[in-house]
Amino acid sequence: MPLLDVTLTSPNDWKYISEGGATIVFSYCGPPDERFDERVLRLKKQTIDVGGLEGDETFQTEIIPRLVPRKHLVEMEAVTLSTSWLEALSALSTSLRPTWRTDYIDCASPSGFLAPNLTSSLITVEIKPKWSFLGPGMHTCRFCMHSSIRGWTTSYCPLDLFSQNPTRMKDALYHLYNSQTEGTATQNNFRIFIQGERAAPAQVTSTLQRLGMLQPEAMSQDRETRELVVETLHASLVQPESLSLLQTLNRLQRTLDDGGIENLASLWDQVHLKQKPFGEGNVQPSLDEWSSFVKEYLKLQDTPASSEVEAVEARLRYHILSYLLSTTFKDCSIMIMLDSLQHKSSTTPSRIFLIDLDPKPIERLSKWLKQDRNIANEYAALASQSKKECVDDWSSEK
């Protein structure tokens, strides 16, 4: 069956939504067309090659569902494109992108992917939770260390969001919302979309008023907006299905990390007798290799003593893939689709998905090692009163 040809639409029919390090996303806003209505177009950017967009898509449709329930993943459909059409779309979107994004759409790529538009509900909130656990021997999580040394004024701690404790989870949501509205954090850990449009912090209250969801004469309008959004989100995230997804993401992050990149670097030196720089000469895993890895990983989770990875070189490769996959889950986003906003006395149906589950480039291993060491060293140099105690009460029985 031939692939759907997106060039049958005009580039003007597609509106820039957001982007990550490897892909950029547009939503359909053209004339009614059941083939494209409430869908987004996902395109590859000119970045480090990790197997091409088709490889990314297969990774997400064949590898990730073995680790995450399919109901929390988006389905993607391959489509055809043309260079001239992509060039026109790129020109239209340039002024809408963040100024610090200096890469471009890969206009030579012959295909892209359509996916459901997760921002098409009345309210959609995107949370990029980051690392869910404390590193070996650490008392402060990586996100809080990084925030401190970079001067990001935020009280958000990912361990609170992943705690399964309703009070701590609500605190995390309030801190995320405050960081966004006050402009005190520089990372996009929390974004609000209203009827498909990204809502800037200063626009949330006025937009909700225009939709009749907030009374114009309400006192302390920004405070009421914050409570309405956070209480609804909290009601959604403490539902069993959402808690189960957070628990799954937490488990994947910490078990795949497997002692951290320092342990991986130590194993590398054992194998290469310190004669070869960390990460040098590694090739990006193939889909077959990812498949074999996941099979072994899942076997180890069920029966830890059953590992068939014995040769030290094979063991090193296994741990490289394990850490590489952990970085995918540490950097993914959670999308919560809400059909309405209600105070905590009500229960609001919601749909929750994980996105941005692309494979990470293996060439970044040495960069990650250097970055982790810099963060740890700079944080250690801070005065003791500036340091934070993060609480990791992980239990696999939750």
C-alpha positions as CSV (number, residue, x, y, z in Angstrom):
1,M,0.0,0.0,0.0
2,P,1.5,3.4,-1.0
3,L,2.5,5.8,1.7
4,L,0.3,8.9,2.3
5,D,1.7,11.9,0.5
6,V,1.8,15.0,2.7
7,T,2.8,17.2,-0.2
8,L,-0.8,17.1,-1.3
9,T,-1.3,19.6,1.5
10,S,0.2,23.1,1.6
11,P,3.1,23.9,4.0
12,N,0.8,26.7,5.2
13,D,-1.5,23.9,6.5
14,W,1.0,22.9,9.2
15,K,1.7,24.9,12.3
16,Y,4.9,24.6,14.4
17,I,4.3,23.1,17.9
18,S,7.6,22.1,19.4
19,E,10.9,20.3,18.9
20,G,13.5,18.2,20.6
21,G,17.2,17.5,19.8
22,A,16.4,15.2,16.9
23,T,12.9,16.0,15.7
24,I,10.5,18.9,15.1
25,V,6.7,18.7,15.2
26,F,4.0,20.5,13.3
27,S,0.2,20.2,13.8
28,Y,-2.3,20.2,10.9
29,C,-4.4,23.4,10.7
30,G,-5.6,23.2,7.1
31,P,-9.0,22.5,5.6
32,P,-11.0,19.6,7.1
33,D,-9.4,16.3,5.9
34,E,-9.8,13.1,7.8
35,R,-6.4,11.9,6.8
36,F,-4.7,14.8,8.7
37,D,-7.3,16.2,11.2
38,E,-6.0,16.1,14.8
39,R,-2.6,14.8,13.7
40,V,0.9,16.0,13.9
41,L,3.8,15.7,11.4
42,R,7.1,14.6,13.0
43,L,10.2,15.4,11.0
44,K,13.9,14.7,11.4
45,K,16.4,17.5,12.0
46,Q,20.0,17.7,10.8
47,T,21.5,16.0,13.8
48,I,23.9,13.2,14.7
49,D,22.8,10.1,12.9
50,V,21.2,7.4,15.1
51,G,19.8,5.3,12.3
52,G,17.5,7.8,10.5
53,L,13.9,8.6,11.3
54,E,12.7,5.3,10.0
55,G,15.1,3.5,12.4
56,D,13.8,5.8,15.2
57,E,10.2,4.9,14.4
58,T,10.9,1.2,14.3
59,F,12.7,1.5,17.6
60,Q,9.6,3.2,19.1
61,T,7.1,0.7,17.6
62,E,9.1,-2.5,18.2
63,I,11.5,-2.0,21.0
64,I,9.9,0.5,23.4
65,P,6.5,-1.4,23.6
66,R,8.3,-4.3,25.1
67,L,9.1,-2.1,28.1
68,V,6.1,0.3,28.3
69,P,2.4,-0.5,27.8
70,R,1.2,0.3,24.3
71,K,-1.7,2.3,25.6
72,H,0.7,4.9,26.8
73,L,2.5,5.2,23.5
74,V,1.5,7.0,20.3
75,E,1.1,5.2,17.0
76,M,3.0,6.6,14.0
77,E,2.3,6.3,10.3
78,A,5.1,6.8,7.7
79,V,4.4,9.4,5.0
80,T,6.2,10.7,2.0
81,L,7.6,14.2,1.5
82,S,9.7,16.2,-0.9
83,T,12.7,18.5,-0.6
84,S,10.9,21.5,-2.0
85,W,7.9,21.1,0.3
86,L,10.2,20.7,3.4
87,E,12.2,23.8,2.4
88,A,9.0,25.8,2.2
89,L,7.8,24.5,5.6
90,S,11.2,25.3,7.1
91,A,11.1,28.9,5.9
92,L,7.6,29.4,7.3
93,S,8.6,28.1,10.8
94,T,12.0,29.8,11.3
95,S,10.6,32.8,13.1
96,L,8.4,30.7,15.4
97,R,11.2,28.5,16.8
98,P,13.2,29.4,19.9
99,T,16.2,31.6,19.0
100,W,18.6,29.1,20.6
101,R,17.6,26.4,18.2
102,T,20.1,26.7,15.4
103,D,19.7,23.4,13.6
104,Y,17.3,22.8,10.6
105,I,14.8,20.4,9.2
106,D,16.5,17.7,7.2
107,C,15.0,18.7,3.9
108,A,16.7,15.8,2.1
109,S,14.9,13.2,4.2
110,P,12.3,11.4,2.0
111,S,9.8,10.6,4.7
112,G,8.3,11.7,8.0
113,F,5.6,10.4,10.3
114,L,2.1,11.3,11.3
115,A,1.0,10.8,14.9
116,P,-2.1,11.7,17.0
117,N,-2.1,15.4,18.1
118,L,-1.8,15.0,21.8
119,T,-2.4,18.8,22.3
120,S,-5.9,18.6,20.6
121,S,-7.7,18.2,23.9
122,L,-9.0,21.2,25.8
123,I,-6.0,21.2,28.0
124,T,-2.8,19.3,27.6
125,V,0.2,19.5,30.0
126,E,3.6,18.3,29.0
127,I,6.0,17.4,31.9
128,K,9.6,16.4,31.3
129,P,10.3,14.9,34.8
130,K,14.0,14.0,34.4
131,W,15.9,11.6,36.6
132,S,13.8,9.7,39.1
133,F,16.5,8.5,41.5
134,L,19.6,9.3,43.6
135,G,22.9,8.2,42.2
136,P,25.1,5.8,44.2
137,G,26.2,7.4,47.5
138,M,24.5,10.7,46.7
139,H,22.1,12.8,48.9
140,T,21.0,15.2,46.1
141,C,19.5,14.1,42.8
142,R,21.1,15.0,39.5
143,F,18.4,17.5,38.5
144,C,18.7,19.4,41.8
145,M,22.5,19.4,41.6
146,H,22.3,20.7,38.0
147,S,19.7,23.3,39.0
148,S,21.9,24.6,41.8
149,I,25.1,25.0,39.9
150,R,23.3,26.6,37.0
151,G,21.4,29.1,39.1
152,W,17.9,27.8,38.2
153,T,15.7,29.0,41.0
154,T,13.3,26.1,41.3
155,S,12.1,24.0,44.2
156,Y,11.0,21.1,41.9
157,C,12.6,17.7,42.6
158,P,11.8,14.8,40.3
159,L,11.9,12.4,43.2
160,D,8.8,14.1,44.6
161,L,6.9,13.5,41.4
162,F,7.9,9.9,41.2
163,S,7.4,9.2,45.0
164,Q,3.8,7.8,44.7
165,N,3.1,10.0,47.7
166,P,0.2,12.2,46.9
167,T,1.4,15.2,49.1
168,R,4.9,15.1,47.6
169,M,3.5,14.7,44.1
170,K,1.3,17.8,44.5
171,D,4.2,19.8,45.8
172,A,6.2,18.8,42.7
173,L,3.4,20.0,40.4
174,Y,3.1,23.3,42.2
175,H,6.9,23.8,41.9
176,L,6.8,23.0,38.2
177,Y,3.9,25.4,37.6
178,N,5.6,28.2,39.7
179,S,8.9,27.8,37.8
180,Q,7.1,28.2,34.5
181,T,5.0,31.2,35.5
182,E,7.8,33.0,37.3
183,G,10.3,32.3,34.5
184,T,12.8,31.2,37.1
185,A,13.8,27.9,35.4
186,T,15.5,27.7,32.1
187,Q,14.5,24.1,31.2
188,N,11.2,23.2,29.5
189,N,10.0,20.8,32.3
190,F,6.4,22.1,32.2
191,R,4.4,23.3,29.3
192,I,0.7,24.0,28.9
193,F,-1.3,23.7,25.6
194,I,-4.8,25.0,25.4
195,Q,-6.9,23.8,22.4
196,G,-3.8,22.9,20.5
197,E,-1.9,26.2,21.2
198,R,1.1,26.5,23.4
199,A,0.1,28.9,26.2
200,A,2.7,31.3,27.5
201,P,2.7,31.7,31.3
202,A,1.1,35.2,31.1
203,Q,-1.6,33.9,28.7
204,V,-3.0,31.0,30.7
205,T,-5.4,33.0,32.9
206,S,-6.7,35.2,30.1
207,T,-7.2,32.1,27.8
208,L,-9.1,30.2,30.4
209,Q,-11.3,33.3,31.0
210,R,-12.0,33.6,27.3
211,L,-13.1,29.9,27.3
212,G,-15.4,30.5,30.3
213,M,-13.3,28.2,32.5
214,L,-12.3,31.1,34.9
215,Q,-14.5,33.9,36.0
216,P,-13.3,37.4,34.7
217,E,-14.1,39.0,38.1
218,A,-12.3,36.3,40.1
219,M,-10.0,37.6,42.8
220,S,-6.3,36.5,42.7
221,Q,-6.8,35.2,39.2
222,D,-3.3,33.8,38.7
223,R,-3.5,32.0,42.0
224,E,-6.9,30.5,41.1
225,T,-5.5,29.5,37.7
226,R,-2.6,27.7,39.3
227,E,-4.8,25.9,41.8
228,L,-7.2,24.8,39.0
229,V,-4.5,23.4,36.8
230,V,-2.4,21.8,39.6
231,E,-5.4,20.2,41.3
232,T,-6.7,18.8,38.1
233,L,-3.3,17.4,37.2
234,H,-2.8,16.0,40.6
235,A,-6.2,14.2,40.4
236,S,-5.1,12.7,37.1
237,L,-1.7,11.6,38.2
238,V,-2.8,9.8,41.5
239,Q,-5.1,7.6,39.5
240,P,-3.9,3.9,39.5
241,E,-3.1,3.9,35.8
242,S,-1.0,7.1,36.0
243,L,0.8,5.9,39.1
244,S,1.6,2.6,37.4
245,L,3.1,4.5,34.4
246,L,5.2,6.6,36.7
247,Q,6.4,3.5,38.5
248,T,7.3,1.9,35.2
249,L,9.3,4.9,34.1
250,N,11.0,5.1,37.5
251,R,12.0,1.4,37.4
252,L,13.3,1.6,33.8
253,Q,15.4,4.7,34.6
254,R,17.1,3.2,37.6
255,T,17.6,-0.4,36.5
256,L,18.9,0.6,33.1
257,D,21.3,3.2,34.6
258,D,22.8,0.3,36.5
259,G,25.2,2.2,38.7
260,G,25.7,5.2,36.5
261,I,28.2,6.3,33.9
262,E,31.1,6.2,36.3
263,N,30.7,2.5,36.7
264,L,30.4,2.1,32.9
265,A,33.6,4.1,32.5
266,S,35.3,1.9,35.0
267,L,34.2,-1.3,33.2
268,W,35.5,0.3,29.9
269,D,38.9,0.8,31.4
270,Q,39.0,-2.8,32.7
271,V,38.3,-4.1,29.2
272,H,40.6,-1.7,27.3
273,L,43.3,-1.5,30.0
274,K,43.0,2.3,29.9
275,Q,44.5,2.3,26.4
276,K,41.4,3.6,24.7
277,P,39.4,6.7,25.4
278,F,36.0,6.1,26.9
279,G,33.4,5.5,24.2
280,E,35.7,5.6,21.3
281,G,34.9,3.3,18.4
282,N,31.4,2.3,19.5
283,V,28.8,1.9,16.8
284,Q,25.2,2.8,17.1
285,P,23.2,-0.4,18.0
286,S,21.1,-2.0,15.3
287,L,17.5,-2.8,15.8
288,D,18.4,-6.5,16.0
289,E,21.0,-5.7,18.7
290,W,18.4,-3.6,20.6
291,S,16.0,-6.5,20.4
292,S,18.5,-9.0,21.8
293,F,19.4,-6.5,24.6
294,V,15.8,-6.1,25.7
295,K,15.3,-9.8,25.8
296,E,18.4,-10.2,28.0
297,Y,17.4,-7.2,30.2
298,L,13.9,-8.5,30.8
299,K,15.3,-11.9,31.6
300,L,17.6,-10.4,34.2
301,Q,14.7,-8.5,35.8
302,D,12.8,-11.7,36.3
303,T,15.7,-13.9,37.4
304,P,18.9,-11.8,38.2
305,A,21.1,-14.8,38.4
306,S,20.2,-16.1,34.9
307,S,22.4,-13.7,32.8
308,E,24.0,-15.2,29.8
309,V,26.3,-12.2,29.4
310,E,29.6,-13.6,30.6
311,A,32.5,-12.6,28.3
312,V,33.8,-9.2,29.6
313,E,33.6,-7.6,26.1
314,A,30.0,-8.7,25.7
315,R,29.2,-7.6,29.2
316,L,30.6,-4.1,28.4
317,R,28.5,-3.9,25.3
318,Y,25.4,-4.9,27.3
319,H,26.0,-2.2,29.9
320,I,26.7,0.4,27.2
321,L,23.3,-0.4,25.6
322,S,21.7,-0.4,29.1
323,Y,23.0,3.1,29.9
324,L,22.1,4.4,26.5
325,L,18.5,3.2,26.8
326,S,18.3,4.7,30.3
327,T,19.1,8.2,28.8
328,T,16.1,7.8,26.5
329,F,13.8,7.3,29.5
330,K,15.5,10.1,31.6
331,D,14.8,12.6,28.8
332,C,11.3,11.6,27.7
333,S,8.2,13.7,28.4
334,I,4.8,12.8,29.8
335,M,1.7,14.2,28.1
336,I,-1.5,14.5,30.1
337,M,-4.6,15.2,28.1
338,L,-7.4,16.8,30.1
339,D,-11.0,17.3,28.8
340,S,-11.7,19.9,31.4
341,L,-10.3,21.6,34.5
342,Q,-12.0,20.9,37.8
343,H,-11.3,21.4,41.4
344,K,-10.1,18.6,43.6
345,S,-13.6,17.6,44.6
346,S,-14.2,16.3,41.1
347,T,-12.5,13.6,39.1
348,T,-11.5,14.5,35.6
349,P,-10.9,11.7,32.9
350,S,-7.5,12.0,31.3
351,R,-5.2,10.3,28.9
352,I,-1.5,10.0,29.6
353,F,1.3,9.2,27.2
354,L,5.1,9.0,27.0
355,I,6.7,10.8,24.1
356,D,10.2,11.7,22.9
357,L,11.4,8.1,23.1
358,D,14.0,8.3,20.4
359,P,17.3,6.3,20.7
360,K,20.2,8.5,21.9
361,P,23.5,8.8,19.9
362,I,26.2,6.5,21.3
363,E,28.7,9.2,20.4
364,R,27.6,11.2,23.4
365,L,28.9,8.7,26.0
366,S,32.1,10.7,26.6
367,K,30.2,14.0,26.7
368,W,27.8,12.6,29.3
369,L,30.7,11.3,31.5
370,K,32.4,14.7,31.4
371,Q,29.1,16.5,32.1
372,D,28.3,14.2,35.1
373,R,31.7,14.8,36.6
374,N,31.5,18.5,36.1
375,I,28.1,18.6,37.8
376,A,29.3,16.5,40.8
377,N,32.5,18.5,41.2
378,E,30.8,21.9,41.0
379,Y,28.1,20.9,43.4
380,A,30.6,19.4,45.9
381,A,32.3,22.9,45.9
382,L,29.1,24.6,47.0
383,A,28.7,25.7,50.6
384,S,26.9,23.1,52.7
385,Q,23.9,25.4,53.4
386,S,23.3,25.6,49.7
387,K,23.0,21.8,49.3
388,K,19.7,19.9,49.2
389,E,18.7,16.5,50.6
390,C,16.5,14.7,48.2
391,V,14.3,11.8,49.4
392,D,14.4,8.5,47.3
393,D,12.0,6.1,48.9
394,W,11.9,3.7,46.0
395,S,10.2,0.4,46.5
396,S,9.6,-2.0,43.6
397,E,6.6,-3.3,45.6
398,K,4.6,0.0,45.2
